Amino acid sequence: MNNVQDLVIAEFSALTSWEERYKKIIAVGKSMPPLAIELKTDDRKVKGCQSQVWLDARLDENKKVQYRAESDALIVQGLIAILLKIYSNHTPKEILEIEPYFVKELGFSENLSPSRANGLYAMVKQIKYYALAFHSVV
């Protein structure tokens, strides 16, 4: 998972301005498939996000967590897409051990609005919550 974070850091570090980074975040989000309507339920909403974010998680046959998500806000959709790229397809134990250091490395905490930064951490918290639940059954 750190390799994926390092790739994300390299990809965004190549962009010289925050305007370019925002455009890249939005483009990443637009590439994500929509979440099925039946998965957009209140129990899948991420608490702590100003925007609406639905996050679904499944444990596959290889005991790896597969996340799917969607947001009604373009930048948040891009942020959750980045998180899914980092956290999906890993075991619950791996997910619980890795901290999202890309957030600090890329300056997301300082350059996102406070509500978006809080929402980003709320999404990470929810991702880890699902991993913890799956870890107890694996």
Summary of the structure (lengths in Angstrom):
residues: 138
radius of gyration: 14.3
end to end distance: 19.5
largest distance: 44.3
contacts: 412
relative contact order: 0.19
helix: 59%
strand: 12%
